[in-house]
């Protein structure tokens, strides 16, 4: 299996999307024997519904479980421990995982109550929960979203849910980045199924979701988080644990060497409505016309970065985006559909990091 392959699918049938990603990636073939124990590790940080951008959608869990069961795997469990201060069962019910477990007869194991052992992690001693380490195959199911301390969170940081609460507190006292990198030398997911449906702009609990309606698949957690940085407008140097993990041999940041397998194309006019005051403010700088959610979401992430830089200001012309601008002249646009504009950034969709650079030069720098 090629660890440098990225699988991508768009839409709103999230369960079916998860199944198609796993089928395309050959996950069942990679696991091998149906007797092996497979665990799914979602992101269940707090008792907030997935629509708020903080927790993994239950539909993705349902899709992953159904795919595995269709391929003869029945020794399956969902494992997770919410952040310190939250009661995991509350988050479990709020996210709808209880319904998934009942329908598919799959147990949920609260890692806050699990036993644990100490492991040598490339020069650090780190405690890891037993249910995670006893698994034959881990499917890591993070949410692509922002984080108030580490800027982004996805595959590498989602492993933190597999350690006991006492260790989570210690990680924070150590500054998060180094222990996260070292933890990933011990915990090895077989596959990473990323919830890129509506992750939050910059807070792990959610509250400012950005609709992307996309599911991603990776085998390399470092490559995954490198992709996340570019998707949200960050340079990987701004997220130290990514480079640290690469230096420890966890994976590669060489995104330019990756192969992207597109299982479909974004749907025309699939843009979700801005669902919070903050995203509405950012949307005020845009003029969407039949924009797909992946392209429009990338623009919102880029505008959020420019807002962090204090570069957004009143009086700027709106940014055109969407399939409704195909063949139409205009001033400034984002995406391949605005190629006839005087200033246009190519891409379908372009990455937020490229949008930031483009807008700094063409949209802000000229005014």
C-alpha positions in Angstrom: 0.0 0.0 0.0 1.4 3.4 -1.0 1.6 5.6 2.2 1.9 8.7 0.0 -1.6 8.4 -1.5 -4.3 10.8 -0.5 -7.9 9.7 -1.1 -10.6 12.4 -1.4 -14.4 12.3 -1.9 -17.0 15.1 -1.8 -20.7 15.1 -1.0 -23.3 14.8 1.8 -23.9 11.1 2.0 -21.2 10.8 4.6 -21.7 7.1 5.4 -21.4 6.1 1.8 -18.4 8.4 1.3 -16.6 6.7 4.2 -17.2 3.3 2.7 -16.0 4.3 -0.8 -12.8 5.8 0.6 -12.0 2.6 2.5 -12.9 0.4 -0.5 -10.7 2.5 -2.8 -7.8 2.3 -0.3 -8.1 -1.4 0.1 -8.4 -1.3 3.9 -9.9 -4.7 4.3 -7.1 -6.3 2.3 -4.5 -4.5 4.3 -6.0 -5.7 7.6 -6.0 -9.3 6.4 -7.5 -11.9 8.7 -11.1 -11.3 9.8 -10.1 -12.5 13.3 -8.0 -9.4 13.9 -9.3 -6.8 16.4 -10.0 -3.5 14.7 -10.7 -0.3 16.7 -12.1 3.0 15.4 -10.7 6.1 17.2 -12.9 9.2 16.5 -12.5 12.7 17.9 -15.0 13.1 20.7 -13.5 16.0 22.5 -16.7 17.3 24.2 -20.4 17.0 24.3 -21.1 19.1 21.2 -22.9 17.9 18.1 -20.7 17.2 15.0 -22.4 20.0 13.1 -20.6 22.5 15.3 -17.2 21.4 13.9 -15.6 19.7 16.9 -16.5 16.0 16.8 -16.4 13.2 14.3 -19.7 12.6 12.5 -21.5 9.4 13.5 -22.3 8.7 9.9 -18.6 8.2 9.2 -18.4 5.7 12.1 -21.4 3.9 10.6 -19.8 3.8 7.2 -16.5 2.5 8.6 -18.2 -0.2 10.7 -20.5 -1.3 7.8 -17.6 -1.6 5.4 -15.7 -3.7 7.9 -18.6 -6.0 8.6 -19.4 -6.4 4.9 -15.8 -7.7 4.6 -16.2 -10.2 7.4 -14.7 -8.3 10.4 -16.7 -8.6 13.6 -14.1 -8.0 16.3 -14.6 -4.3 16.1 -14.8 -1.6 18.9 -15.0 2.2 19.0 -12.6 3.6 21.5 -12.2 7.2 22.8 -11.7 9.3 25.9 -13.0 12.9 25.8 -10.9 15.8 27.0 -10.2 16.3 30.7 -13.3 17.7 32.4 -15.8 16.1 30.1 -17.7 12.9 30.8 -17.1 10.7 27.8 -20.7 9.1 27.8 -22.2 12.6 27.6 -20.2 13.3 24.4 -20.9 9.8 23.1 -24.7 10.4 23.3 -24.5 14.0 22.0 -22.6 12.9 18.9 -25.1 10.0 18.2 -22.5 7.2 18.7 -25.0 5.3 20.9 -27.3 4.8 17.9 -24.4 3.5 15.8 -23.3 1.1 18.5 -26.9 -0.2 18.8 -27.5 -0.6 15.1 -24.2 -2.4 14.4 -23.8 -4.2 17.7 -20.4 -2.7 18.3 -19.1 -1.8 21.8 -17.9 1.6 22.8 -15.0 1.7 25.2 -14.4 4.8 27.3 -10.6 5.2 27.5 -11.0 7.5 30.5 -11.8 4.3 32.5 -9.2 2.1 30.8 -6.0 0.7 32.2 -2.7 1.7 30.8 1.0 0.9 30.5 4.1 3.0 30.1 6.0 2.8 26.8 9.4 4.0 25.6 8.6 6.6 22.9 11.8 7.6 21.2 13.4 8.9 24.3 10.2 9.8 26.3 8.2 7.6 28.7 4.5 7.9 27.7 1.5 6.1 29.2 -0.9 4.7 26.6 -4.3 3.0 27.2 -4.4 -0.8 26.9 -7.3 -1.0 24.6 -5.4 1.1 22.0 -2.3 -1.0 22.3 -4.1 -4.3 22.2 -5.7 -3.5 18.8 -4.4 -5.3 15.7 -5.4 -2.4 13.5 -6.4 1.2 14.4 -8.5 3.4 12.2 -7.9 7.0 13.2 -10.9 9.2 12.5 -10.0 12.8 13.4 -11.7 16.0 12.5 -9.8 18.5 10.3 -10.1 21.7 12.4 -8.3 24.5 14.2 -7.0 24.4 17.7 -6.5 27.2 20.2 -3.0 26.1 21.2 -1.5 24.1 18.3 -3.3 26.0 15.5 -4.5 22.8 13.7 -5.4 19.4 14.9 -6.0 16.2 12.9 -4.2 12.8 12.7 -1.2 13.3 15.0 -3.0 15.1 17.8 -6.0 12.8 17.7 -3.7 10.1 19.1 -3.8 12.0 22.4 -7.3 10.6 23.0 -5.6 7.2 23.5 -3.7 8.2 26.7 -5.1 8.5 30.3 -6.3 11.8 31.7 -3.2 12.1 33.9 -1.0 11.9 30.8 -3.1 14.5 29.0 -2.5 16.9 31.8 1.3 16.2 31.6 1.3 16.7 27.8 -0.1 20.2 28.4 2.5 21.0 31.0 5.2 19.9 28.4 3.8 22.2 25.8 1.9 19.6 23.7 4.2 19.6 20.6 7.0 17.4 21.7 4.9 14.7 23.5 2.4 14.6 20.6 5.3 13.8 18.2 6.8 11.2 20.5 3.4 9.5 21.2 3.0 8.8 17.5 6.2 6.7 17.5 4.2 4.3 19.7 0.6 4.5 18.4 0.5 3.5 14.7 -2.9 3.8 12.9 -3.3 1.6 9.9 -5.6 4.0 8.2 -6.7 7.6 8.8 -10.3 8.5 7.8 -10.5 12.3 8.1 -13.8 14.1 8.8 -13.4 17.2 6.7 -17.2 17.9 6.7 -17.4 21.1 8.7 -14.4 21.5 11.0 -14.0 24.5 13.2 -12.0 27.6 12.2 -9.7 27.6 15.2 -11.1 25.9 18.3 -11.2 22.2 19.0 -14.6 22.2 20.7 -16.3 23.7 17.7 -18.6 26.7 17.4 -17.4 28.2 14.1 -17.8 25.3 11.6 -16.7 25.7 8.0 -18.6 23.6 5.6 -16.3 21.5 3.3 -18.4 18.3 2.8 -15.3 16.3 2.1 -13.9 13.1 3.5 -10.2 12.2 3.2 -8.1 9.1 3.5 -4.4 8.8 4.5 -1.9 6.2 5.7 0.7 8.7 6.8 -0.3 10.9 9.8 2.5 13.4 9.1 1.5 13.7 5.5 -2.1 14.1 6.6 -1.3 17.0 9.0 0.9 18.7 6.4 -2.1 18.6 4.0 -4.3 20.1 6.8 -1.9 23.0 7.3 -2.1 23.9 3.6 -5.9 23.4 3.6 -6.2 25.9 6.5 -3.7 28.5 5.4 -0.8 27.6 7.8 2.9 26.8 7.1 4.0 23.5 8.7 6.7 25.4 10.6 3.8 27.1 12.5 2.8 23.6 13.9 6.1 22.3 15.4 4.9 18.8 16.2 4.6 18.0 12.5 8.3 18.5 11.8 9.2 16.8 15.1 7.2 13.7 14.1 8.9 13.6 10.7 12.3 13.8 12.4 11.3 10.8 14.6 10.5 8.8 11.5 6.7 8.9 11.9 6.0 10.0 8.3 6.8 12.5 5.6 5.9 16.2 5.0 6.6 15.9 1.2 3.2 16.7 0.0 4.5 17.5 -3.5 5.4 13.8 -3.8 1.9 12.5 -2.9 -0.7 11.1 -5.3 -4.2 12.5 -4.9 -7.0 10.0 -5.8 -10.1 12.0 -6.5 -13.1 9.7 -6.2 -15.5 12.3 -7.4 -15.8 16.1 -8.0 -17.4 18.7 -5.7 -21.1 19.3 -6.4 -22.1 22.6 -8.0 -23.8 25.0 -5.6 -23.1 22.8 -2.5 -21.9 25.7 -0.4 -23.2 25.6 3.2 -24.6 28.7 4.8 -22.3 30.5 7.2 -23.5 29.1 10.5 -21.9 31.5 13.0 -21.4 35.3 13.4 -17.7 34.9 12.7 -18.0 32.9 9.5 -20.8 35.3 8.4 -18.4 38.2 8.8 -15.7 36.5 6.7 -18.3 35.5 4.1 -19.1 39.2 3.8 -15.9 39.6 1.8 -17.1 37.1 -0.8 -19.5 37.0 -3.8 -20.3 33.3 -4.2 -22.2 32.1 -7.2 -22.8 28.3 -7.4 -19.7 27.7 -5.4 -18.9 24.2 -4.3 -18.3 23.8 -0.5 -14.7 22.6 -0.8 -13.6 25.7 -2.8 -15.6 28.1 -0.7 -14.5 26.6 2.6 -10.8 27.0 1.5 -11.6 30.7 0.9 -13.1 31.1 4.3 -10.1 29.5 6.0 -7.8 31.9 4.0 -9.9 34.9 5.0 -9.6 33.8 8.6 -5.8 33.8 8.3 -5.9 37.2 6.8 -8.1 38.4 9.6 -5.5 37.0 12.1 -2.9 39.2 10.3 -5.3 42.2 10.6 -5.4 42.6 6.9 -9.1 42.6 6.3 -10.6 46.0 5.9 -13.8 47.6 4.7 -14.0 48.9 1.1 -12.3 45.8 -0.5 -14.2 44.5 -3.5 -15.9 41.2 -3.0 -14.1 38.0 -4.1 -15.9 36.1 -6.8 -16.0 32.3 -6.4 -18.1 29.5 -8.0 -19.2 27.8 -11.2 -21.6 30.7 -11.9 -18.6 32.8 -13.0 -17.4 30.4 -15.7 -16.6 32.4 -18.9 -17.5 35.7 -17.2 -15.1 38.6 -16.9 -14.5 40.1 -13.5 -11.9 41.8 -11.2 -10.7 39.1 -8.8 -11.7 35.5 -8.3 -10.7 32.3 -6.6 -10.7 28.9 -8.4 -10.6 27.6 -11.9 -14.1 28.8 -12.6 -13.0 32.4 -12.5 -10.2 32.0 -15.0 -11.6 34.9 -17.2 -11.2 37.4 -14.4 -8.4 40.0 -14.4 -6.9 38.4 -11.3 -7.6 34.7 -10.7 -6.1 31.9 -8.6 -6.2 28.6 -10.3 -7.1 25.4 -8.5 -10.1 23.1 -8.0 -10.1 23.7 -5.1 -7.1 25.9 -4.4 -5.4 25.4 -1.1 -6.0 28.0 1.6 -2.3 28.6 2.0 -2.1 29.6 -1.7 -5.2 31.7 -1.4 -3.6 33.7 1.4 -0.5 34.5 -0.6 -2.6 35.4 -3.7 -5.0 37.7 -1.8 -2.1 39.4 0.0 -0.6 40.3 -3.4 -3.6 40.8 -5.6 -6.4 41.9 -3.3 -4.8 43.7 -0.4 -1.4 44.7 -1.6 -2.7 46.6 -4.6 -5.0 48.8 -2.4 
